Amino acid sequence: MTESHESKREWILAVDIGATNIKFCHVDDDGQLLDAIRRRPTPYPCTPERLIELLVERVSVSVAQRIGIGFPGEFADGNVIRPGNLSRPGGIGSERDPELDERWRGFALQEAMREATGRDVRVVNDATMAALGSCTGEGVELVFTLGTGFGLSLMVNGSWRRVRDVGAEAFVNDKTYDQILGERSRALDEDRWHTLLRQAVEGFVAEFGATTVHLAGGNARRV
């Protein structure tokens, strides 16, 4: 039996902004998928205005009144702290553009999306979004997101703890975690990628005293 138009208003539209694609899917209150995941290429250069235009287009065809968005950079209190790879005008393989980076910093993405859509929009870091959907609430849990880039989130006894955005930090030979553990490096040498991923995970487990590790993102299935 198909869901009525009215019942779909209780659905939540989950949006995952990635460095390569933006994924959309309706979920219920428990995070269970209610329909197929849809993808759109992340637009570059990705200015705040261009991203909002794409997101509003997708939200407008959804009857969901609640929208959850995962942002691929450091995010807090509704505002972008650091935009991560969105400051690269040509995507993850290009250099950061200081002007584009500055346009993102401090941008009130959550409020902008609420005003543009008239919906209840909540925005968090993408790794935090993964943590909210996967953590058990027991002990110190680290969630690592493995996709175009690399991210992590920390939960302690079910409470989210703010940590730095590690993707842009230097990891090996002056290359960042995003560069070393992202999809491009995995595609070039998967054995080396596995070795360095283990090294990174062990380092962060020791740093944060984690008791449980969760792997999320498109490349988690490759581990």
C-alpha positions, 0 to 999 in steps of 0.5 A: 500500500502506498503512503498518502501525500499527507503521511509523507509530510512526517518524513524527514529529508536527509541531505549529505553534502559531499565533496563529489556528490550531494545525496538526498533521501527521506528517512523516518524518526529512527533514521530508516531509509524510506526511499531511494538515495538520489545524487546530484554532483556537487557544483563547483566553484561552490559558493554559498549562493550556488549551494543554496540554489541547488538545495532549495531546488531539491527541497522544493519537490519534497513534502518533508517539513523537516530537513537534516543537512550534513555539511562537509566542514567545521560547523557550529551553532548554525554557522560555517566555521571552515568550509573544508573542500568547498573552498576549492573551486575545482573540487578536492584536487584543486588548490584552496581559493582564499576569497571563496574560503572567506565567503564561506567562513561565518556563513549562516547556512542553517538560517539561510536555508530556513528562510529560503525553504520555510522548513525546519532545517537543521545543519551539522557537520557531516561526520556529526550527522553520521555519529547521530545515526550510528552511535550506541550512546555507550562509552567513547565513540569515534565515527570516521567518515571515509569518502572523497575526503576524511572526517571524524566525530566524537560522542561520549556516553551519547553526548556529542563533543566538538572536535577540530576538523581534521581533514585539512591537517597534515598527515604524511609528507605534508599531505592532509588526511583528506588527500591521503585517505580520500577516494583519489588515494584509495583508487591509486593504491588501496593497500597503502590506503588501508595501511595509512587508514589503520595508522590514522584510526589508531592515532585518533583512538589513542588521542581520544581514548575511544572504546568503540569505532564506527566507519561511515561514508562510501568507502567504509564498505572497502575496509 
